[in-house]
């Protein structure tokens, strides 16, 4: 039986193989299927165990895909600005699932859907400004200060 870390490494290995093969899209379902085939090459496992195992592997594969996506996210500099660096495989919704697609193979609609990042960034900026204004106004008080309770109920 494989440990969780061994399974994660198998998924990473399959991801790397697909990436080296320049597969257009890498989906968690495809990764899970490939890893399952390594674990049970003869198909000896009963169907119910097979399906449950695929579900778990798919969730683990989602984590690996997200991990790879985060590794490829532009890093913030000390000045708080982002480097201009496009992701090699941005996530795109395909068949009701997030696939990680080679950037040059994104359809126009997928590229436009990614534009939602601008809306998310603007919302985060408004939130940061509101927190900053609240902090500077003195309305927030000090954590644990007089009359203030922490979210866990403590003082």
N, C-alpha and C positions, 0 to 999 in steps of 0.2 A: 504494500500500500504506500502511496506517495504522500509526503508531508505537504502542507499548504505551500511552503516556499518552493518545494520541488515542482509542484503544479504551476505556480506562478512563473517559475523559470521556463517550464515547457511552453507556456503561453507566450512569454517574451521571445523565446526561440522561434516559435511559429510566426509571430508578428514580424520578426526580423527577416525571416525567409520570404514572407509575402512582400515586405518592403523592398528587399533586394531584387525580387522578381518584378518589381514595379507594378504590382497589382493596382488597378485603378482605385478600388475601394477595399478597405479592410473593416470588416464588421465583427462585433463580438460573437455573433452566431457562427460565422465562418471559422473564427479562431477556436471556439469551443468544439466545433465538429472535428477540426484537424487534430486537436489535442486528444479528443476522445478516441479517434482512430489510432493514435499512438498507444493509448492506454489499453484499448480492447481491439486489437487488430483482427481478431477472428470473429467478433460479434457474439461472444459467448455469454454476455451478461443479459439477464432477462430484460424485457422491454421497459417495464416500470422503473427499474434501476437505471437503465440507459437514459430514459427521459429526465429523471431527477438529476442524474449526474450532468447531463447536458445543461440543464437549468443552472446548476451551481457553477459549472465551467464558464457559462455565458456571463454570469455576474462577475466572476473573477476576470474574464477577458475584458469586460467593460472597464474594470478598474485599471487594467494594464493599458487599454486604449486611452483612458483619461490621463493616466500617468504620462504616457508618451506625449499627449497633447499639451499637458502642463509643462513638460520639459522643453517643448518647442514654442511656448508662449514668450513673447518679448519680455525681457527683464526690466524692471524699473531701475533707473539710475539714481544716484544720490540726489540729483536735482528733482526727482520725481517724474521725469520725462521717460517716455518709452522709446526704445530703439526702434527704428523702422526696419522691421524684419518680418516677412510674411511666413506663415506656417507652411511647411511642406505638405502636411495633410490636415487641413481644417476639418472639423466635424460638420457633416451635412446630414439632414434628415432624409433617409431613403427607406421606403417600405416600412414606415412607422418605427424606424430604428435609426440611431445615430451611427453612421458609417464615417470612417476617416478616409477622405478622398484626396487623391493627388490634386493639388491646387490647379494645375493646368487642365484637369479633366472635369472641373466643376461646371455644371450647366449654368446658364445665365440666371435661372430662377434660384439656384442654390447660392450663387454669388450674391444675389439681392437679399436673400434670407439672412445671410451673414451680416448684412448691413445693420441688423438689429443690434450689433455690438455698439454702434454709435448711440442708439437710444439707451442702452444699458449704461454706457459710460456717462452720458448726460445725467441720468437718474442718480448714479453714484456721486457725481460732482455736486448735484443739488443737495443730496443727503449730507455730504461732507461740509458744504457751506452752512447748512442748517445747524449741524453739530458744533461747528466752529463759532457761529453766532451765539448759540445758546451758552457755550463755554465762556465766551468773552463777556456776555451780559451778566454773568455771575448767577444766573438762574439755576444752574445745575448743582451748585454746592459741591463740597468735597466728598469723595467716596467715604462712607462711614462717619461723616461729620454729624454735628448735632441735628437731630430731627430727620436724618436721612437713613433709610434702611437699604441694605443691599438687596438685590433680587432674590437671594436665598433666605431673606427674612432676618439676617444678622444685622448688627449695627456697624 
